[in-house]
Amino acid sequence: MRFSFSKQGAVNVVQVEGAMTTVELKPLADALKGKVEVGQPKLLMDLVAVPTVDSATLEMLIETQETCRRRGGVLKLTGLNPLCREVLAVTGLERRFEFFDNQLTALGSFAT
């Protein structure tokens, strides 16, 4: 798994590529922690290039979202494939996140 950060206005965008699994998750989790612990975090995770997620990934997403909310920010997701979206639905987590089909639409949602 690889990831990179970019800044679009006040929004930190993290682009993730590859399967998000327990073994490879720590560097991403540490980097996200650094981004959400400053200011009022607005974070967009672009998962268009992520084929699968596991339970550790779901836990990391929840923890990141909760940290963002405590600090008055938000975590939004974009580009989830049908399998990843189904995993979130089956686990009941789909209701906890805002989803967008593409990065442009997701970025626009931060303005409202």
WOMO-V122687 format. One record per helix or strand of 3 or more residues. SS is the DSSP state (h for helix, s for strand). FROM is the first residue (numbers start at 1). LEN is the number of residues. If there is no record, write none. Layout:
BEGIN
SS;FROM;LEN
SS;FROM;LEN
END
This chain:
BEGIN
s;2;7
s;11;7
h;22;15
s;42;8
h;55;16
s;74;5
h;82;9
h;94;3
s;98;3
h;103;7
END
